[in-house]
Structure formats: structure tokens, C-alpha cells
Amino acid sequence: MATLVQTLHARIDAHPALAEMAELHSRVERKLHAELEKGRKWTGDLAVSFYERFGISAKNLEHIHRGLKGKIESVVEGAKARLETIDAKIASKKATIAKAERKLAKARKAIARELGKKRGPDEAKLNEARKDRKKLKASLHQHRRRLGVLEHQRDETLRQIDHPTLCFGSREMLNAQHHLEANGYQSHAAWLRDWQDARSSQFFVEGDARVGGNQFVKVSAREDGLFDIEVRLPKALAHLAELTCRIKGKDIASITLRGVTFPYGANVLRQAVDDRCPLSFRFQRDGGSWRLFVMMTQKFGEASVCSFRNGALGVDLNADHVAATLVSPDGNPLHTWRIPLVTQGRTADQRQDAVRQAAAAVARLAEQFQVPVVAESLDFARRKAELESCKGRRYARMLSSFAYSQFNEALERACVRRSVRLVRVNPAYTSIIGSVKYACRYGLSVHAAAALSIARRGMGMSEGLPQTPELALGSGEHVTLERPARNARRHVWSSWRELARGRNAVLAERTRARSNARSRHPSQPLHRVGRDAGTGLAPSGAGRCESSLEDVGLAA
């Protein structure tokens, strides 16, 4: 049984009670955080003092305490994730420094050799060696500075894990008071108003599984397809109520938000109300109106498409697109698709929408052909840290907008909704297997070939080395790599690792040759080298069976 948390969104008109409710919840949350920071424990005495002081119910205070606890845990988990990334960057930077130190030592030896010649040094070689030494020293200095910055960030992250801190209203808004004119404020009073609004801009009401729905927010479905939302107010805000009634011996003050429209998921919400499912609500101020988020848990049965009797759909995720390859039960490619996924230069909402559309397209393909989806299980944060050092900052900036974790989650959700099984496999050497073994053989792009190898691995097929490993270059050339000797006592992946080193050496030498040619002939344009249209391994879109989603009527 799979479960998903679905969030529905609606926009509602401003109401004075909502602003007062947000201010009260935020004030209680901040005061509670201050008391806990002083060392007080969450006990009955502390809770009773808050009931009397702020005029809220015990259940409301429990919701606020759980929300505060969740924020603190989120800060700690975020710091732990940053620590892993920083540790990977530090390890990668230390390796880069060690490599630079070896190069500097070689440059110094070259200078010493020239100076030690009996016939005197070759001035041209000596000047070239000195230039190399100067560049290496400057580069090494910058690498060491960056290492110092990373180690400082690591210390700060460890401190955040041990002593998490919260800034209600955001640190960016807090720091804006020190630069009023640069942030568009005429006076400190104007900033203070925005600061107080930012600290009291939302409140959250948790669903209750025991009573069904929500104790403080009630949803009523109307016959015209709209909804009425009843918000029950705490005692401190009873004077703002539109209606007061007595239920089970208690006075209940409430307001009603009428005619609320949910553009998407209205039927899901109506069913959840009828089934008395727990519903959680977040009210968030957005300019002159409010946004309402309704969260509910949906249950789905086991995946109906779970066997490989019809084959599999392999997925290879890249920085600008998703390559999907449909594989037959015997492991041969039937069709490939290139699904656009450009995230660089887009806003967070645009990236999220693009990621969800790409994941939904993959799930639709799998449902249409009745095959499971096979994808890689990647530690993208660590991979990004490694690539920053080996491929430069430009590539790292492109990867910074590449939302792998978002796609991972979106793909899981899309497969659950379509009742399609999602299989995760080890990503080791899938790219080299695809580029060397299948790209030339089937006329596929390197990414489509990688998706093919991913699908085959998910189906439990092994990958032996071809007799003549052939590498396709972007210019149409083909390079035959030296086939490593097979050692029966070692795993076949060890042979693929040796072959990957050979491929990297070929590409590095080709890059150096083109760089030298460009330096000698500046007017001659360079061919791009990189993955796909950019790796030099195979031109993007190559392949007899590759197409876009529009070709099969599956465009979102």
C-alpha cells in the first residue's frame, strides 16, 4: 500500500480574523521558542501558562509546538545535508590541491634541469617553465583559499547542527534594516511594518485522524461545486467571530469563508470530506489576499504494472533533458524519447513545473506500454561537488539549477499514481556501457544508450565487454579503445572501470589537441566536446528510433 500527501491550493479573500489568527499563532510560536531556548522543558506547567496568557486551547498549542519542533528538525536535517555536500567538496578540493602540488613540483624540477645544463639553459624553455610555475602557484593559492572557506563553512554547519537557530521572518528581511535605501525603504518604521507582517504571514492547523477532518477548520461541499470553509477561532479572538454557538457545553466562535474554488483536485477534496479523512490547512498571506493549502493523505494499491514480461522503460536523467528508452523483454531497444527538462535560468516554480511534467511523461509512457520504469539511484549532491572541481564552475552553476532530488520525488509520485512499478538500480558505469556497447551498435545517442543499459540492469541482465570497444566521437569519427584483459576472479565492473579510464584519456587528449589547435589558429571555430551534443560521444538525437513525445501523442 503506497501513500502520497496531496496538496490542493485555493485563493481566498482577505479577512480580519485571518490576519489576527496568523499574528496570534506566530506570537505564541516565538514566545514558546524563547522559553525552550532558556532551557525550559515542554511540560504541563509551561502549557498551562500559555493557555492562560494567550487565550488559546490545548489542542492549538500542541499544533504550534509540533510545528515549531518540525521547523527546528528541518534546520538540523538541512544542516546535515549541507555537511555531506561540504565534506564531499573538501575531499574533492584536497585531491585537486594534491594534484596541483605535484604539477608545481614538476615545473620546479623542469626549471632546475634547465638551469643545471652545462651549455646553459634554453631561454625559451626556461621562460615557458617559469610561466607555468607562476600560473600553478597562483592556482594553488586560490585552491587553498577555497579550502579554507569550505572548512570554515563546515565548522559553522556543525555549530548549526548542535545548536539550531531560527529567524522568524527570514534573515534577508532582518538584514534589510541595515540598508534601508538599497532595499526600497524610506524609514525604519516602514521596514518594521514589513518585518512584522513577514513574521505573522501564515498559520498552520493540523488534521486530526481521531475525529476525522479537522477540529478547527471544517470544509463543506456545496452542490454548485464550490466549498465553504468554517474557521473556528480561539478564545482570544472570539470578538471577531461572525457566529457563536454552543457545542457540547463549549462556546464555539467561528467565521465562514464562502464560495472557495479549488482549480484542481476538487473531486479529491469532496471525497476526502465524505470519507472524513484528516485534513491539514495552511493559510498564507499573499499581497492583498490569502492562499489556502489543504493537505491530505491518499492511499494507492500495489502497482499493477510490475513484471518485465513486456520489457522495461529505462530513464537517464541529464542536465537539460530526460532520455527514455523502451526495451524489449530480450533486452533490445524498441524506441527512445528525448523529454526536455531545462531548469537553468528558471524560477523555482517553473523548475518544479518542468520537473513534474517530465516525470509525468515518463509515467505515461510506462503505462501505455505496460512496462516498469527503471531509473538510477544517484547521490546527486556528492556528484555535483565532485564535478565542480573536475569540470569547472560553469558546469557546476548549470548543475545548481538541476533539480535531481525533485525529479526523483516527482517520478516516484507519478509512477504511484499510474500504478507503475519503479525500480532503482546502481548507476555504476551505465554511461560507459551505453556509449561503448550500444551507441554505435544501434545508432543511439549516448543518453539513450545509457537509458538502455539502465533498463537492462533493472531486468537483471549482465553486461560483458564487447570484443572491439568502439567509441563514437561528435565529429563522426570512431575510436577503438583497448580492451582490458578479463580477470575471471574479479567482477566485470572492474573491466568497465579500466575501459572508462581509457575513454577519459581519449577525450582528454582530444580536448587538449583542439585547444592547442585553437591557440595556433584563433579564427578556426571549435567543436563542442561534452555529453550528448556536448560530450563528443554521440550527437544528440542520433538513432533510428529516437523521437519526441509529440510523435507518439504523449505530450503533456
Order of alpha helices (4+ residues) and beta strands (2+ residues): beta-alpha-alpha-alpha-alpha-alpha-alpha-beta-beta-beta-beta-beta-alpha-beta-beta-beta-beta-beta-alpha-beta-alpha-alpha-alpha-beta-alpha-alpha-alpha-beta-beta-alpha-beta
